[in-house]
Amino acid sequence: MYSGWQVIENAAVALDESVDTILRSGRSCANGTPVPVAQLDYVKTALGLRQTSREILRAAQRKDRYKVMDLAGDLADACAGCHQIYRDTEGPRGFGDTSLRCKVLPKKS
C-alpha cells in the first residue's frame, strides 16, 4: 500500500497548524526580537501558508497528484514571502544571520 498520500496529508495538517504558532503573540525570534505579529505582511503570508496547506490537504485527500504538484509552487511562495523578509536576510553575514531575524531591513537603492 502506498503511504505517500498519508504523508502529504499529515504534512499539510502540520503546516496549517503551525500558523497558530507563527501568529502567537509574545514569542521572540532567535535574536530576542519580538515576532512581528502586528505587521500586516507577516500576518498575510502566514494566512497564505494556511490557505495553501488546506488546499494541499484537499488535493491529497482526492489523490490528485497534479493539483498537489501545482500547489507546491504556491507553498514555496507562501514560505518565501515571509522568510525573505523576516528570516533569511541578506545582511552582512548573509543567510542565517540570526541577529537580523524579525527585523525589516531598509530596501537597497
C-alpha positions as CSV (number, residue, x, y, z in Angstrom):
1,M,0.0,0.0,0.0
2,Y,1.3,3.4,-1.0
3,S,1.7,5.6,2.2
4,G,2.7,8.8,0.3
5,W,-0.8,10.3,0.4
6,Q,-1.0,10.0,4.1
7,V,2.5,11.6,4.5
8,I,1.3,14.6,2.3
9,E,-1.9,14.9,4.3
10,N,0.0,14.9,7.6
11,A,2.4,17.5,6.4
12,A,-0.4,19.7,5.2
13,V,-2.1,19.5,8.5
14,A,1.1,20.2,10.4
15,L,1.8,23.3,8.2
16,D,-1.8,24.5,8.7
17,E,-1.5,24.1,12.5
18,S,1.9,25.8,12.5
19,V,0.2,29.0,11.6
20,D,-1.3,29.2,15.1
21,T,2.3,29.2,16.5
22,I,3.6,31.6,13.8
23,L,0.9,34.2,14.8
24,R,1.0,33.7,18.5
25,S,1.9,37.0,20.2
26,G,4.5,37.1,22.9
27,R,7.1,34.9,21.1
28,S,10.6,36.1,20.3
29,C,12.9,35.3,17.4
30,A,16.3,33.7,17.8
31,N,17.8,37.1,18.5
32,G,15.3,38.2,21.1
33,T,13.3,40.5,18.8
34,P,9.6,40.1,19.2
35,V,7.9,38.1,16.5
36,P,6.2,40.8,14.2
37,V,2.6,39.6,14.6
38,A,1.3,43.2,14.2
39,Q,2.9,43.5,10.8
40,L,0.2,43.1,8.1
41,D,2.6,41.5,5.6
42,Y,3.7,39.0,8.2
43,V,0.1,38.0,9.0
44,K,-0.8,37.9,5.3
45,T,2.0,35.5,4.5
46,A,1.1,33.3,7.5
47,L,-2.5,33.2,6.4
48,G,-1.3,32.4,2.8
49,L,0.5,29.4,4.3
50,R,-2.7,28.3,6.0
51,Q,-4.8,28.6,2.8
52,T,-2.2,26.7,0.7
53,S,-1.8,24.0,3.3
54,R,-5.6,23.4,3.3
55,E,-5.7,23.3,-0.5
56,I,-2.9,20.7,-0.5
57,L,-4.8,18.7,2.1
58,R,-7.9,18.6,0.0
59,A,-5.9,17.7,-3.1
60,A,-4.1,14.9,-1.3
61,Q,-7.4,13.5,0.1
62,R,-8.6,13.4,-3.6
63,K,-5.3,11.8,-4.5
64,D,-4.9,14.5,-7.2
65,R,-1.2,14.4,-7.8
66,Y,-1.3,17.1,-10.5
67,K,-3.0,19.6,-8.1
68,V,-0.6,18.8,-5.3
69,M,2.3,19.4,-7.7
70,D,0.7,22.6,-8.9
71,L,0.3,23.8,-5.3
72,A,4.0,23.1,-4.4
73,G,4.9,26.4,-6.1
74,D,2.2,28.2,-4.0
75,L,3.6,26.6,-0.9
76,A,7.1,27.7,-1.7
77,D,5.9,31.2,-2.4
78,A,4.0,31.3,0.9
79,C,7.1,30.3,2.8
80,A,9.4,32.6,0.9
81,G,7.1,35.6,1.3
82,C,7.9,35.6,5.0
83,H,11.4,34.1,5.1
84,Q,12.8,36.6,2.6
85,I,11.7,39.5,4.7
86,Y,12.0,38.2,8.3
87,R,14.3,35.3,8.4
88,D,16.7,34.5,5.5
89,T,18.1,38.0,5.4
90,E,20.7,39.3,3.0
91,G,22.6,41.1,5.8
92,P,26.3,41.5,6.2
93,R,26.7,37.8,7.2
94,G,24.1,36.5,4.7
95,F,21.7,33.7,5.0
96,G,21.1,32.5,8.5
97,D,22.2,35.8,10.2
98,T,20.0,35.4,13.3
99,S,20.9,38.9,14.5
100,L,18.7,40.3,11.8
101,R,15.7,38.0,12.1
102,C,12.3,39.6,12.6
103,K,13.7,43.0,11.5
104,V,12.7,44.6,8.2
105,L,15.8,46.0,6.7
106,P,15.7,49.1,4.5
107,K,15.4,48.4,0.8
108,K,18.6,48.6,-1.2
109,S,18.5,51.5,-3.6
